Amino acid sequence: MRQSRILLFLVLFLVLPGRFLAQSVRWEPPGGQLGFNQVSDLALVFVDCEPDGDPALPKVDALQFGRPSQSSEMNMVNFSVTRRFSLVYPVRPARRSPVTIPAFEIKTDKGTLTVKAATFTVGDATVGSSGLAVSDVASAALTAPRTSYWAGEVFPVTYNLNIVRRYYHSIATNVDWPSAPLVLEDWSKPELNETLLRGERYVALQQSTRAYVKQPGRYPLKPATQLVNLMVGTSGFGLFSQPTVEQRAIESSALDLTIKPLPAAPPAFTGAVGSFTFTSKVVPLTAAVGEPITWTLELAGTGNWPDLTALPQREVSNDFQIVQPKSKRTMKEGSLFEGTLTEDVVLVPTRPGSYLLAPVRFTYFDPQSGTYKTIASEPVTLNITAGSAPVLAPAGSGAPVQFSLPPPANSAPPPALPPAVAPVAPENLPRDPVTETATGLRPLATRNLVWVCLLSSVLCPLLLWLVLAALRSRDRDPQRLRREAREALAVALKELGSTSLPATRYSLLRAWQQQAARLWQVPHAAPGAPLVHAGVSRHAADAASAWAQLWAEADRALHSADHQLPADWMTRAEGALQAVKVPGWPPLTLFAGRNLFPFLFTLALLLAPIAARADSGSDTYKRGDYPAAEKNWRTALAAAPADWTARHNLGLALAQQDRWAEAAGHWTGAFLLNARSATTRWDLALGLQRSGMAPPELVEFSRGEGRHELARWASPGEWQLALAAAALLIAAALVVLLLKGYGRIGAWARPVALTVSLVAVLIAAAATLSLHTYGQLAHPDAVLVWQATTLRSIPTEADTTQKTTPLSAGSIAIAEKTFLGWTKLGFAGGQSGWVRTEELVKLYR
């Protein structure tokens, strides 16, 4: 008995320390030499443990880590089992000096362990076993036509890469050039050619771009880098041979530029450098008092467009009302330095006479001649005839006039005694708040929902309910993922048996392992055979050993050179899969309360009464506390965005604070929710008059002429319902005609059905025309830009090199998404960009 205890103690003494003290994590190799700009493999090896999450490696200067691959193995020596899990990182040294990976701690499934430091020397890399340096096989160069340019001058840059043809395999990455402080276009597509240099055939790759520098000075720019795949030999023989490829980083020559300062600039110079043309167009040249005249300026050419923001100011007489100009920047596709900038100004004459529009001058620096040049538009004479009544600008309207001219010399002198005229009506003022709550109908998310509504009107609601409950039951079935994984395993095995390509077999084996883990519900990122055995045991204990063996053999094949499996692996895998029985979907579960409840809950919401809420803003508005009234009505609007009265009242509070543009935005939303109301129509006209904004869509709705008068009979949401109702009427008429055809009803059916069909067609036509008239305003995510701002290509103000364009107040757009106080807008012409959310008024949300 005593001898048995001593023997047991010796066994525990020999085995337990190996089990509990053997966990470690280390680099393999722990040191040595790496090749400069050569991609090598460095393995982080976990012994008897695995990483808990993604490892956080320390940052090492001049050593770049790539995405790791995984491998695992298990060894048994003297009844001691050792498991190794490896993360193999591709690494590339970026300079010829020793690099050290410092010691760090890493989380594993056995606790936190320490990885010792590893030091490597860096020497010149050779290409395969040829003994040739990388520079003997491949070279790259950055070139520019000259070494000296003017500040802001656009110049071309060319990148050339030459590789010996017998070593060339493929290009691994795009050109990486840290070009700051250059403002740079995107690189062109690479052009591949072959050339003969010094008796050796080379593959020549060429790409080009354009750039400019804003500030003068000397700029030694960093070289460009590109990864290439070099073919250094072959493995295998005959039809089964394949190339051996090594990846190398090719570094180009550096580029040294001198940027000269511009000569002393004239006062009219605004920073444009390049070659430009300038055109002016005025339509019409003869108009009556009150009729609009459009004055268009267009700047086009090649130059430093990112630094150009606006066109020169224009000189206009005070006898014109001026609608705020809209600027439109259009760049050539794929270009940063070629484009046009167009600006339209609408002039509304208030007095008859002959007026001269002075030339508009634009000064730029021409780098070819090294001088400043000024281009000017032609002077234009406008003939204004008398209208039915003079047009007077409202006091405080803020109509933007850049420069005032005296009245024309040839205008008629005023009479000694002016004729009697009727008194001028007082200016429009905001109306009283609406104290009752009234909710408008918000348009549907997409017009496709209208067709879904039409289709659902024909189907039986009970059948739709059962179908939805069945779908919900299938989605929530806990065995659904296992059934999908079983089907995916069958597909992977079938494809695996029909291919012999190593790369394809590798990807299919990976897919087989992923789906097997899903089938047996193994919750691990990279499970080994023991974890698979444990996962299978929970479902089918008798099959656990077979699946664990299949997994281990697949692991060995994945990490071998040829990805070969045992000869009978496919047969055993298919047999194991056939033996797996996953329960099917039980149809009776659709009657469970959890699947029926969403339908019943939605029905209860639709039938629930809407509680009336008190308008706490009316009292503060009547007391003259407009900021408090604004706050109360903003709260009410956030709770009920479809309440048009809250939008109307919020606009009143803003208007009393002289914030007319923002008020016009909220009044637009109120109009779109209740277009028939005289109050919302009055609000829209008043907002456009006082804010100075003149979006064509809203101006036409304010006038209410032609098809806009028809569209104002209902809101966009109501027109969508009318379109759905028309479809229902047509369906009902068809049902009546069918019953009449089968002799089920009397002779009255035909005239009634035809009359109903005619009415339905008329309603559908009116609804379609009205929705088309509303255009973007009928979109549920429509917004109005209530103040002039800048449209940016990315949501930040920190990046001054990004592409921007001015955005006029009154612009209508669709809010596509939001990000940290920014909103991405989409416009009818296909443009898109980011603006601050506080500069927008959501018309329905």
C-alpha positions in Angstrom: 0.0 0.0 0.0 2.8 2.4 0.9 4.6 1.5 -2.3 1.5 2.4 -4.4 1.3 5.8 -2.7 4.9 6.5 -3.4 4.5 5.5 -7.1 1.4 7.7 -7.4 3.3 10.6 -5.8 6.2 10.2 -8.3 3.7 10.2 -11.3 2.0 13.4 -10.1 5.4 15.0 -9.5 6.5 14.2 -13.0 3.2 15.0 -14.9 1.5 17.9 -13.1 4.3 20.4 -13.4 4.3 19.8 -17.1 0.6 20.4 -17.3 0.4 23.5 -15.2 3.7 25.2 -15.8 4.2 24.5 -19.6 1.9 27.3 -20.9 4.0 29.9 -22.7 4.0 32.3 -25.7 7.1 33.0 -27.7 8.4 34.3 -31.0 9.7 31.8 -33.5 12.4 32.4 -34.6 13.4 34.2 -31.4 16.0 36.2 -33.3 18.2 36.2 -36.4 18.4 38.2 -39.6 15.7 39.7 -41.8 16.0 41.0 -45.3 15.6 44.7 -46.0 12.2 45.3 -47.7 11.7 41.6 -47.8 8.5 39.9 -46.5 9.4 37.1 -44.0 7.2 35.0 -41.7 7.4 35.4 -38.0 5.3 33.1 -35.8 3.8 33.9 -32.4 3.6 30.4 -30.8 1.1 29.5 -28.0 2.1 26.3 -26.1 -0.7 24.6 -24.3 -2.9 27.7 -24.6 -4.7 29.8 -27.2 -5.2 33.6 -27.5 -8.2 35.2 -25.9 -9.3 37.6 -28.6 -7.1 39.3 -31.2 -3.6 39.8 -29.8 -2.5 43.5 -29.4 1.1 43.6 -30.7 3.5 46.4 -29.6 4.3 49.0 -32.2 7.8 48.5 -33.6 9.5 51.3 -35.6 10.6 50.3 -39.2 8.8 46.8 -38.9 5.5 46.3 -40.6 3.2 43.5 -39.5 0.7 42.0 -42.0 -2.5 40.0 -41.3 -1.6 36.6 -39.6 -2.5 33.1 -40.7 -3.3 30.4 -38.2 -2.0 26.8 -37.6 -2.3 24.3 -34.8 -0.7 20.9 -34.0 -0.6 18.4 -31.1 2.4 16.2 -30.1 2.7 13.4 -27.6 6.1 12.5 -26.0 6.4 10.1 -23.1 2.6 10.3 -22.4 2.9 14.1 -22.3 0.6 15.9 -24.8 1.7 19.3 -26.0 -0.6 21.6 -28.1 0.8 24.4 -30.2 -1.2 27.2 -31.7 0.6 29.6 -34.0 -0.2 33.0 -35.5 2.1 33.5 -38.5 2.7 37.2 -39.3 4.2 38.4 -42.5 6.7 41.1 -41.5 8.8 43.6 -43.6 11.7 45.7 -42.3 11.6 49.2 -43.7 15.2 50.2 -42.9 18.7 48.7 -42.6 19.1 48.7 -38.8 18.4 46.2 -36.0 14.8 46.0 -34.9 13.6 44.8 -31.5 10.1 43.6 -30.7 9.8 44.5 -27.0 8.4 42.2 -24.3 4.6 42.5 -23.8 1.8 40.7 -22.1 -0.9 38.8 -23.9 -4.3 37.4 -22.8 -4.8 33.7 -23.3 -7.4 31.1 -22.3 -5.0 30.2 -19.4 -4.5 33.7 -18.2 -2.2 36.6 -19.0 1.3 35.5 -20.1 4.5 37.4 -21.0 6.1 37.3 -24.4 9.9 37.8 -24.3 11.6 40.4 -26.5 13.0 39.4 -29.8 15.9 41.2 -31.7 16.7 40.9 -35.4 19.4 42.3 -37.6 18.4 43.6 -41.0 20.6 43.1 -44.1 20.3 43.3 -47.8 17.7 40.8 -49.2 18.5 38.7 -52.2 16.0 37.4 -54.8 15.5 33.7 -54.1 18.8 31.8 -54.3 20.1 33.8 -57.3 22.4 36.0 -55.1 21.1 39.1 -56.9 20.0 42.1 -54.8 16.4 43.4 -55.3 17.9 46.5 -56.9 19.4 44.3 -59.6 16.0 42.9 -60.6 13.6 45.8 -60.1 13.8 49.6 -59.8 11.4 52.5 -59.6 11.6 56.2 -60.2 9.4 59.3 -59.5 10.0 62.1 -62.1 8.6 65.5 -63.0 9.4 67.5 -66.2 11.1 70.2 -64.1 12.5 70.7 -60.6 11.1 74.2 -60.2 7.5 75.4 -60.3 5.4 78.4 -59.2 3.3 78.2 -56.0 -0.1 76.8 -57.1 1.1 75.7 -60.5 -0.3 72.3 -61.6 2.5 69.9 -62.9 2.6 66.2 -63.9 4.3 63.5 -61.9 5.3 60.1 -63.5 6.0 56.9 -61.7 8.0 54.2 -63.5 8.6 50.6 -62.4 11.0 48.3 -64.3 11.2 44.6 -63.4 13.3 41.9 -65.2 10.9 39.9 -67.3 12.0 36.5 -66.1 11.4 37.4 -62.5 8.1 39.3 -62.9 5.0 37.6 -61.5 2.4 40.2 -60.6 1.9 43.6 -58.8 0.9 43.1 -55.1 -0.3 46.6 -54.1 -1.0 50.1 -55.4 1.7 52.8 -55.3 2.1 54.2 -51.8 3.5 57.7 -51.9 3.5 60.0 -48.8 3.2 63.1 -51.0 2.5 65.8 -48.4 2.4 68.8 -48.8 1.4 68.3 -52.4 -2.2 68.5 -53.4 -2.5 65.3 -55.5 -4.9 63.8 -58.0 -5.5 60.0 -58.0 -3.0 57.9 -59.9 -3.9 56.8 -63.4 -4.4 53.2 -64.2 -1.1 51.4 -64.7 0.2 50.8 -68.2 2.2 47.6 -68.7 4.8 47.4 -71.6 7.9 45.5 -72.3 11.3 47.0 -73.1 14.9 45.9 -73.8 17.6 47.4 -71.5 21.2 46.4 -71.6 20.3 43.1 -73.4 17.8 42.1 -70.7 14.0 42.2 -71.3 12.1 44.2 -68.7 8.4 44.7 -67.8 7.8 48.4 -67.6 4.9 49.8 -65.6 4.0 53.5 -65.8 1.4 55.6 -63.9 0.9 59.4 -63.8 -0.8 62.0 -61.7 -0.9 65.8 -61.3 -0.1 67.9 -58.3 0.6 71.4 -57.0 2.1 73.0 -53.8 0.5 76.0 -52.1 3.4 77.6 -50.4 6.9 78.4 -51.8 10.0 76.7 -50.5 12.2 73.7 -51.1 10.5 70.3 -50.7 12.6 67.1 -50.6 9.7 64.6 -51.0 9.8 61.0 -49.7 10.1 58.1 -52.2 7.2 56.0 -53.3 6.9 52.3 -52.3 5.1 49.4 -54.1 5.0 45.7 -53.2 5.6 43.3 -56.2 5.6 39.5 -56.4 8.8 38.1 -57.9 9.0 34.6 -59.4 12.2 32.9 -58.0 11.7 29.3 -59.2 9.2 26.5 -59.5 8.1 23.6 -57.4 6.7 20.3 -58.7 7.1 19.0 -62.2 5.3 18.8 -65.5 1.6 19.7 -65.4 1.8 19.9 -61.6 4.6 22.6 -61.4 3.8 25.9 -59.9 5.9 29.1 -59.5 7.6 30.0 -56.3 6.8 33.6 -55.5 8.5 36.0 -53.1 7.1 39.5 -52.2 9.4 42.5 -52.2 8.9 46.2 -51.6 10.4 48.4 -54.3 11.3 51.9 -53.3 11.5 54.6 -55.9 14.0 57.5 -56.2 13.1 60.6 -54.2 11.8 63.8 -55.8 13.2 67.2 -54.9 11.2 70.3 -55.9 11.7 74.0 -55.6 8.5 76.1 -55.4 8.9 79.7 -56.4 6.8 82.5 -54.8 4.4 84.4 -57.1 5.4 88.0 -58.1 3.7 90.9 -56.4 0.0 90.5 -57.1 -2.5 93.1 -58.3 -5.4 94.0 -55.9 -7.9 91.9 -57.9 -6.0 88.7 -57.6 -7.8 86.0 -55.5 -5.3 83.1 -55.7 -6.1 81.4 -59.1 -3.1 79.9 -60.8 -3.5 78.2 -64.2 -5.2 78.8 -67.5 -8.9 80.0 -67.4 -11.7 81.3 -69.6 -14.5 83.6 -68.4 -18.0 83.9 -70.0 -21.1 86.0 -69.2 -24.6 85.5 -70.3 -27.7 87.7 -69.6 -31.3 86.5 -70.5 -33.4 88.4 -71.5 -31.9 91.7 -72.5 -35.4 93.4 -72.6 -37.9 92.9 -69.8 -40.7 94.6 -68.0 -40.7 95.9 -64.4 -41.1 92.9 -62.1 -39.9 90.3 -64.6 -36.9 88.2 -63.6 -33.5 88.5 -65.5 -30.9 85.8 -65.2 -27.2 86.8 -65.2 -24.9 83.8 -65.6 -21.1 83.8 -65.1 -19.0 80.8 -65.9 -15.3 80.2 -65.1 -13.6 77.2 -66.8 -10.1 75.9 -67.2 -7.2 74.1 -65.6 -5.6 75.2 -62.3 -5.6 75.0 -58.6 -9.4 74.5 -58.3 -9.3 73.4 -54.6 -8.2 76.9 -53.7 -11.0 78.7 -55.7 -14.2 79.3 -53.8 -16.2 82.1 -55.5 -16.5 84.3 -58.6 -15.8 88.0 -58.6 -18.4 90.4 -57.3 -20.7 92.2 -59.8 -21.9 95.8 -59.9 -25.7 96.2 -60.0 -27.9 99.2 -59.7 -30.1 99.7 -56.6 -33.1 99.7 -58.9 -32.9 95.9 -59.0 -33.9 93.3 -56.4 -31.4 90.5 -56.3 -32.1 86.9 -55.5 -29.2 85.3 -53.7 -26.8 83.7 -56.3 -26.4 79.9 -56.6 -22.9 78.5 -57.3 -22.4 75.2 -59.1 -19.0 73.6 -59.4 -18.6 70.8 -62.0 -15.3 68.9 -62.2 -14.1 66.7 -65.0 -14.6 63.0 -64.1 -11.5 61.7 -62.3 -9.9 65.2 -62.3 -9.1 67.5 -59.4 -7.7 70.4 -61.5 -10.1 70.7 -64.5 -13.6 72.0 -64.1 -16.1 74.9 -64.3 -17.7 77.2 -61.7 -21.1 78.7 -62.6 -23.1 81.3 -60.7 -26.6 82.5 -61.6 -28.0 85.8 -60.2 -31.6 86.6 -60.7 -32.3 90.4 -61.1 -35.8 91.8 -60.7 -36.1 95.4 -62.0 -38.2 97.8 -60.0 -38.1 100.9 -62.3 -38.1 101.3 -66.1 -35.1 102.6 -67.9 -31.9 101.6 -69.6 -29.2 100.0 -67.4 -25.6 99.1 -68.1 -24.2 95.9 -66.5 -20.5 96.6 -66.2 -17.9 94.0 -67.2 -16.9 91.5 -64.6 -13.1 91.0 -64.4 -11.2 87.9 -63.2 -7.4 88.0 -62.5 -5.3 84.9 -62.4 -1.6 84.0 -62.6 -0.4 82.3 -65.8 2.5 80.0 -64.9 3.5 79.5 -68.6 4.2 83.2 -69.1 5.0 84.0 -65.5 2.6 87.0 -65.5 -0.8 88.0 -64.2 -3.6 88.1 -66.7 -7.1 89.6 -66.4 -10.1 88.4 -68.4 -13.3 90.3 -68.5 -16.9 89.8 -69.7 -18.5 92.1 -72.2 -20.7 95.0 -70.9 -24.4 94.4 -71.3 -27.2 97.0 -71.7 -30.6 96.1 -70.2 -33.8 97.8 -71.5 -36.5 97.8 -68.8 -40.1 98.8 -69.8 -42.8 99.9 -67.4 -44.9 97.1 -65.9 -48.4 97.1 -64.4 -47.2 98.4 -61.0 -43.8 99.2 -59.5 -42.2 96.6 -57.5 -40.9 97.7 -54.0 -38.4 95.8 -52.0 -39.7 95.2 -48.5 -37.9 97.0 -45.7 -35.2 95.0 -44.1 -35.4 92.3 -46.8 -31.6 92.1 -47.0 -31.5 91.8 -50.8 -27.7 91.4 -51.5 -26.3 94.2 -53.6 -22.6 94.1 -54.1 -22.2 97.6 -55.5 -24.6 100.5 -56.2 -24.7 102.6 -59.3 -26.4 105.9 -59.7 -29.7 106.0 -61.8 -29.1 106.0 -65.5 -28.5 109.4 -67.0 -31.1 109.0 -69.8 -34.0 108.1 -67.4 -37.0 110.4 -67.5 -37.0 113.2 -64.8 -39.8 112.9 -62.2 -42.9 115.1 -62.8 -43.4 118.2 -60.8 -46.6 116.9 -59.3 -46.8 113.1 -58.9 -50.0 111.4 -59.9 -52.3 110.1 -57.2 -51.8 106.5 -56.4 -53.6 104.1 -54.1 -52.0 103.6 -50.7 -49.5 100.7 -50.5 -50.9 97.7 -48.5 -49.0 96.9 -45.3 -46.4 94.2 -45.3 -47.3 90.7 -44.5 -47.0 89.7 -40.8 -47.1 86.3 -39.1 -50.5 85.0 -38.2 -51.7 83.8 -34.8 -50.6 80.4 -33.4 -52.8 77.3 -33.9 -53.9 76.1 -30.5 -55.4 72.8 -31.7 -53.3 69.7 -32.5 -53.5 68.5 -36.1 -51.3 65.8 -37.6 -50.5 65.6 -41.3 -49.8 62.4 -43.3 -46.2 61.7 -43.8 -45.3 60.2 -47.2 -44.3 56.5 -47.4 -40.6 55.6 -47.3 -40.6 54.5 -51.0 -43.1 54.3 -53.8 -42.6 50.5 -53.8 -44.6 50.4 -50.6 -47.6 51.7 -52.5 -47.4 48.6 -54.8 -47.1 46.4 -51.7 -50.2 48.0 -50.4 -52.0 47.3 -53.7 -51.0 43.7 -53.6 -51.9 43.2 -50.0 -55.4 44.5 -50.7 -56.1 41.4 -52.8 -54.6 38.8 -50.4 -56.5 37.4 -47.4 -55.3 39.1 -44.2 -55.5 35.9 -42.3 -53.3 34.1 -44.8 -50.7 36.9 -44.6 -50.8 36.7 -40.8 -50.1 33.0 -40.9 -47.3 33.4 -43.4 -45.6 36.1 -41.3 -46.0 34.0 -38.2 -44.5 31.0 -40.0 -41.6 33.0 -41.3 -41.0 34.3 -37.8 -41.1 30.8 -36.4 -38.6 29.6 -38.9 -36.2 32.5 -38.2 -36.3 31.9 -34.5 -36.0 28.1 -34.8 -32.8 27.2 -32.8 -32.0 24.4 -35.3 -32.1 26.6 -38.4 -28.3 27.5 -38.3 -27.5 23.8 -37.9 -29.6 22.8 -41.0 -28.0 25.6 -43.1 -24.5 24.4 -42.0 -25.4 20.8 -42.9 -26.4 21.9 -46.4 -23.3 24.0 -46.8 -21.1 21.0 -45.7 -22.7 18.8 -48.4 -21.9 21.5 -51.1 -18.3 21.9 -49.8 -17.7 18.1 -49.9 -19.1 17.8 -53.4 -16.9 20.6 -54.7 -13.9 19.2 -52.8 -14.2 15.9 -54.6 -14.3 17.5 -58.0 -11.2 19.7 -57.9 -7.4 19.0 -57.6 -6.2 22.7 -57.5 -4.3 23.3 -54.2 -5.6 26.8 -53.8 -9.2 25.7 -54.3 -8.8 22.7 -52.0 -7.4 25.0 -49.3 -10.4 27.4 -49.5 -12.9 24.5 -49.5 -11.2 22.8 -46.5 -11.5 26.1 -44.6 -15.2 26.3 -45.6 -15.7 22.7 -44.4 -14.2 23.5 -41.0 -16.3 26.7 -40.6 -19.5 24.9 -41.4 -18.6 21.9 -39.2 -18.1 24.3 -36.3 -21.6 25.8 -37.0 -23.2 22.4 -37.3 -21.9 21.3 -33.9 -22.2 24.7 -32.4 -18.5 25.0 -31.3 -18.2 28.7 -30.1 -14.5 29.2 -30.8 -12.6 31.3 -33.4 -10.0 28.5 -34.2 -11.1 25.3 -32.5 -8.8 22.3 -32.3 -9.7 18.7 -32.5 -10.4 18.4 -28.7 -12.8 21.3 -28.8 -14.6 19.7 -31.8 -14.8 16.4 -29.9 -16.4 18.2 -27.0 -18.8 20.1 -29.3 -19.9 16.9 -31.1 -20.4 15.0 -27.9 -23.1 17.4 -26.8 -25.3 16.4 -29.8 -24.0 12.9 -30.8 -21.6 11.2 -28.5 -21.0 8.2 -30.8 -19.9 10.4 -33.6 -17.5 12.6 -31.7 -14.3 10.6 -32.3 -15.0 10.4 -36.1 -15.5 14.1 -36.4 -12.5 15.0 -34.2 -10.3 12.8 -36.4 -11.7 14.3 -39.6 -11.0 17.8 -38.2 -7.4 16.9 -37.2 -6.7 15.5 -40.7 -8.2 18.6 -42.3 -5.9 20.8 -40.1 -2.8 18.8 -41.2 -3.8 19.1 -44.8 -4.4 22.9 -44.5 -1.0 23.5 -43.1 0.9 21.2 -45.5 2.5 22.3 -48.7 0.2 20.3 -51.1 -3.1 20.3 -49.0 -3.4 16.6 -49.5 -6.0 14.6 -47.5 -5.9 10.8 -46.6 -7.3 8.7 -49.5 -10.4 7.7 -47.5 -11.1 11.1 -46.0 -13.8 12.1 -48.4 -15.7 8.8 -48.0 -15.5 9.0 -44.2 -16.6 12.7 -44.2 -19.6 12.0 -46.5 -20.6 9.1 -44.3 -20.3 11.1 -41.1 -22.4 13.9 -42.7 -25.1 11.4 -43.8 -25.3 10.1 -40.2 -26.1 13.6 -38.9 -29.8 14.1 -38.3 -30.8 17.7 -37.6 -34.5 18.2 -36.5 -36.6 20.0 -39.1 -38.8 23.0 -38.5 -42.0 22.1 -36.5 -44.9 23.9 -38.3 -47.1 24.0 -35.2 -44.7 26.5 -33.6 -46.2 29.3 -35.8 -49.2 29.3 -33.4 -47.0 30.0 -30.4 -47.8 33.4 -28.7 -44.3 34.7 -29.4 -44.9 34.4 -33.2 -48.5 35.7 -33.1 -47.8 38.6 -30.7 -46.1 41.1 -33.1 -49.3 41.1 -35.3 -51.6 41.5 -32.3 -49.4 44.2 -30.9 -49.4 46.2 -34.1 -53.2 45.8 -34.4 -53.6 47.2 -30.9 -51.4 50.2 -31.7 -53.5 51.0 -34.8 -56.7 50.9 -32.8 -55.4 52.8 -29.8 -56.7 56.4 -29.5 -54.3 59.2 -29.8 -54.2 61.3 -26.6 -54.5 65.0 -27.0 -51.6 67.1 -25.7 -51.6 70.6 -24.4 -49.8 73.3 -26.4 -47.6 74.8 -23.8 -46.0 77.2 -26.3 -49.1 79.4 -27.0 -49.0 81.1 -23.5 -45.3 82.0 -23.8 -45.8 83.2 -27.3 -48.6 85.5 -26.3 -46.5 86.9 -23.4 -43.8 87.7 -26.0 -41.3 85.2 -24.6 -40.4 83.9 -28.1 -37.2 81.9 -27.1 -39.3 80.0 -24.5 -42.1 79.4 -27.0 -39.5 78.1 -29.5 -38.1 75.7 -27.0 -41.6 74.3 -26.1 -42.6 73.9 -29.8 -39.3 72.2 -30.6 -40.0 69.7 -27.8 -43.5 69.1 -29.2 -42.2 68.7 -32.8 -39.6 66.1 -31.6 -42.4 64.1 -30.0 -44.7 64.3 -33.1 -42.7 65.2 -36.3 -45.9 64.8 -38.4 -47.8 67.5 -36.4 -48.0 70.4 -38.9 -49.4 72.8 -36.3 -46.2 72.4 -34.2 -44.1 73.2 -37.3 -46.4 76.3 -38.0 -46.1 77.6 -34.5 -42.3 76.9 -34.3 -41.9 79.0 -37.5 -43.9 81.8 -35.8 -41.5 81.9 -32.8 -38.5 81.9 -35.1 -39.9 84.7 -37.3 -40.5 86.9 -34.3 -36.8 86.6 -33.6 -36.0 87.6 -37.2 -34.8 84.1 -38.1 -36.8 84.1 -41.3 -34.7 81.5 -43.2 -35.1 78.8 -40.5 -38.8 79.7 -40.1 -39.3 79.2 -43.8 -37.8 75.7 -43.5 -40.3 74.7 -40.8 -43.2 76.4 -42.7 -42.2 74.3 -45.7 -42.6 71.2 -43.6 -46.0 72.3 -42.4 -47.1 72.9 -46.0 -46.0 69.5 -47.1 -48.0 67.9 -44.3 -51.2 69.9 -45.0 -51.0 71.5 -48.4 -54.8 72.4 -48.5 -54.7 74.7 -45.5 -54.8 78.4 -46.2 -52.6 78.9 -43.1 -49.7 76.8 -44.4 -49.9 78.4 -47.8 -49.7 81.8 -46.3 -46.7 80.7 -44.2 -44.9 79.4 -47.3 -45.3 82.6 -49.2 -44.3 84.8 -46.2 -41.2 82.7 -45.5 -40.0 82.9 -49.1 -40.6 86.6 -49.2 -38.8 87.5 -46.0 -36.0 84.9 -46.1 -34.6 85.8 -49.6 -34.6 82.1 -50.5 -36.2 81.2 -53.8 -36.1 77.4 -54.5 -37.9 77.0 -57.8 -40.0 74.1 -56.4 -41.3 76.1 -53.5 -41.8 79.3 -55.5 -44.1 77.4 -57.9 -46.1 75.9 -55.0 -46.4 79.3 -53.4 -47.9 80.7 -56.6 -50.2 77.7 -57.1 -50.5 77.8 -60.9 -51.1 75.0 -63.3 -50.2 71.5 -62.1 -48.9 72.9 -58.8 -52.5 74.0 -58.0 -53.6 70.5 -58.5 -50.8 69.1 -56.4 -51.8 71.5 -53.5 -55.1 69.8 -53.2 -53.4 67.1 -51.0 -50.1 66.4 -49.3 -47.6 63.9 -50.8 -48.7 61.3 -48.3 -52.4 61.8 -49.1 -51.7 61.5 -52.8 -49.9 58.2 -52.2 -53.0 56.9 -50.3 -55.2 58.2 -53.2 -53.1 56.1 -55.6 -53.5 53.0 -53.5 -57.3 53.7 -53.2 -57.5 54.0 -57.0 -55.9 50.6 -57.4 -58.4 49.1 -54.9 -61.3 50.7 -56.9 -59.9 49.1 -60.1 -59.6 45.8 -58.4 -63.2 46.0 -57.1 -64.5 46.9 -60.6 -62.7 43.9 -62.1 -64.3 41.7 -59.4 -67.8 43.1 -60.3 -67.2 42.5 -64.0 -66.2 38.9 -63.3 -69.3 38.3 -61.2 -71.4 39.7 -64.0 -69.6 37.6 -66.6 -70.5 34.5 -64.6 -74.1 35.6 -64.2 -73.9 36.1 -60.4 -75.2 39.7 -60.3 -77.6 41.8 -62.4 -77.3 44.1 -65.3 -76.4 47.1 -63.1 -72.9 45.7 -62.7 -71.4 46.7 -66.0 -72.1 50.5 -66.0 -71.2 50.7 -62.3 -67.9 48.9 -62.9 -67.0 51.1 -65.9 -67.9 54.3 -64.0 -65.8 53.2 -61.0 -62.9 52.3 -63.3 -63.0 55.7 -65.0 -63.1 57.5 -61.6 -60.2 55.3 -60.4 -58.1 56.1 -63.5 -58.7 59.8 -63.1 -57.7 59.6 -59.4 -54.6 57.6 -60.3 -53.6 60.0 -63.0 -54.0 63.0 -60.7 -52.0 61.3 -57.9 -49.2 60.3 -60.3 -48.9 63.8 -61.7 -49.0 65.4 -58.3 -46.4 63.1 -56.8 -44.2 63.9 -59.9 -44.7 67.6 -59.3 -43.7 67.3 -55.7 -40.5 65.5 -56.8 -37.9 65.3 -54.0 -40.3 67.0 -51.6 -42.3 63.8 -51.6 -39.4 61.8 -50.1 -39.8 61.1 -46.4 -36.1 62.0 -45.8 -36.3 65.4 -47.6 -34.5 68.3 -46.0 -34.1 72.0 -46.6 -30.8 73.8 -46.2 -31.8 77.0 -44.4 -28.5 78.9 -44.5 -25.7 79.1 -47.0 -22.9 76.6 -46.1 -20.2 74.4 -47.6 -20.8 70.9 -49.0 -17.9 68.6 -48.0 -16.7 65.3 -49.4 -15.9 63.9 -45.9 -17.6 64.7 -42.6 -14.9 66.9 -41.0 -13.6 70.5 -41.0 -10.1 69.5 -40.0 -9.0 68.3 -43.5 -8.4 71.4 -45.6 -7.3 69.4 -48.6 -10.7 67.7 -49.2 -13.0 68.7 -52.1 -15.7 71.2 -51.1 -18.3 73.3 -52.9 -20.6 76.1 -51.7 -24.2 75.1 -50.9 -26.8 77.8 -51.3 -29.6 78.4 -48.8 -32.9 77.0 -49.9 -31.4 73.9 -51.5 -33.6 70.7 -51.4 -31.9 67.4 -50.8 -32.4 63.9 -49.4 -30.8 63.0 -46.0 -29.0 59.7 -46.7 -27.3 59.1 -43.4 -25.9 60.8 -40.3 -22.5 60.7 -38.5 -21.5 62.6 -35.3 -23.4 65.8 -36.0 -23.0 65.6 -39.8 -25.6 64.6 -42.4 -24.9 63.2 -45.9 -27.1 64.8 -48.5 -28.1 63.4 -51.9 -29.2 65.8 -54.7 -31.4 65.3 -57.8 -28.4 65.6 -60.1 -26.6 62.8 -58.4 -24.2 64.9 -56.3 -23.7 64.1 -52.7 -21.8 65.5 -49.7 -21.8 66.2 -46.0 -23.0 69.3 -44.1 -23.6 70.1 -40.4 -27.0 68.7 -39.2 -27.9 72.0 -37.5 -27.9 73.8 -40.9 -30.8 71.6 -42.1 -34.6 71.5 -41.5 -36.1 68.0 -41.8 -39.4 68.3 -43.6 -41.0 65.2 -42.2 -38.8 63.6 -39.5 
